[in-house]
Amino acid sequence: FFSELTHNQPKSTNKHIFNMRSFVSFAALLLAISNVNAFAPSATHRTGVSSLKMGLEVGDSFPTTALKTWGVSGKNAVIYFYGADDAPSCKKQNSAFDSKFDDFKSAGVAVVGVRNGPGAKGVEVSQKLVVDEEDAVRNEIGIEKDFFGFLGGRETYVVNSKGVVEFVFNSQFAPEDHVEKSLEYASTMKKPAFSFF
């Protein structure tokens, strides 16, 4: 098929078709050698095992400075990392957390959304939204970028009042699942002796 096109088209079009074929071949090669499961949802908890390497794992300590700065030190908290307030999937995720805010509050769990400076567009939601300047925390805990480095990783952590990660969920393309899975887990957590809600 391509050979027929190249023989019947002007030379400038031939070059375009060749470049397109090269691009398609290159993309297919990248997909073949990459971890196809990188886009599949993945969750871990105290007894779970994940095949996908995420920034922090269950049992790891969340950076203390970030917990203090974001006002959740000593609290059970859901901390979710996303891209930008105005990106369609991020809007869905923020709206879903907003709609379940009272459920998290009833469970004694604070909710914090984290994006970088350029991603902050001033959205109004019930949960606390913070800026991770120059992705300092994202880099410290090792959240990897998705889609060949084009998208910041979308990860959610459920952290207990001692700052220990108890549950992790990762899915770039299922933003609302972050809310459902983290609420499901957070509802089982023991409330701290002193609640600041």
Disulfide bonds with the S-S distance in Angstrom:
none
